[in-house]
Amino acid sequence: MKKHQIHILKRSAGFSSMKEELTKEVEQFLNIKVNEGFEVVNISFTYYEANELIAFITLCK
């Protein structure tokens, strides 16, 4: 049976810069996790109160 993990990454900054910064952070995080043998199940992004961008990442191994 596969074990699932949920990770939350967030970024607070100016609108355009937080989008780019969080995208880079998620990409680096996923590269590390995939190299550790994890599979990506789902990634979703949402804005919280117009000043934070949050990434929800579901992985399994």
C-alpha positions in Angstrom: 0.0 0.0 0.0 1.3 3.4 -0.9 1.8 6.1 1.7 0.7 9.6 0.8 2.2 12.8 2.0 0.8 16.3 1.7 3.2 19.3 1.6 2.2 23.0 1.7 4.5 25.7 0.3 3.5 29.4 0.4 4.9 32.7 -0.7 3.9 36.2 0.3 5.1 39.1 -1.9 4.1 41.2 -4.9 1.7 39.4 -7.2 4.0 38.7 -10.2 7.1 37.9 -8.1 5.4 35.6 -5.7 4.0 33.5 -8.6 7.5 33.1 -10.2 9.2 32.5 -6.8 6.7 29.9 -5.7 6.9 28.1 -9.1 10.7 27.9 -8.8 10.4 26.7 -5.2 7.9 24.0 -6.1 10.0 22.8 -9.0 13.1 22.5 -6.9 11.1 20.7 -4.1 9.6 18.2 -6.6 13.0 17.5 -8.2 14.3 16.5 -4.8 11.3 14.4 -3.9 11.2 12.6 -7.3 14.9 11.8 -6.9 14.0 10.2 -3.5 11.5 7.9 -5.2 8.2 9.8 -4.6 5.5 10.0 -7.2 3.6 13.3 -7.7 -0.1 12.7 -7.3 -1.5 16.3 -7.4 -0.4 19.9 -7.3 -2.8 22.8 -6.9 -2.3 26.5 -6.3 -4.6 28.9 -4.6 -4.5 32.5 -3.5 -5.3 33.3 0.2 -6.6 36.8 0.9 -4.9 38.2 -2.2 -1.5 38.4 -0.6 -0.4 34.8 -0.3 0.0 32.1 -3.0 -0.2 28.6 -1.6 0.9 25.3 -3.3 -0.6 22.1 -2.1 1.4 19.1 -3.2 0.4 15.4 -2.7 3.1 12.8 -3.1 3.1 9.0 -2.6 5.8 6.4 -2.2 
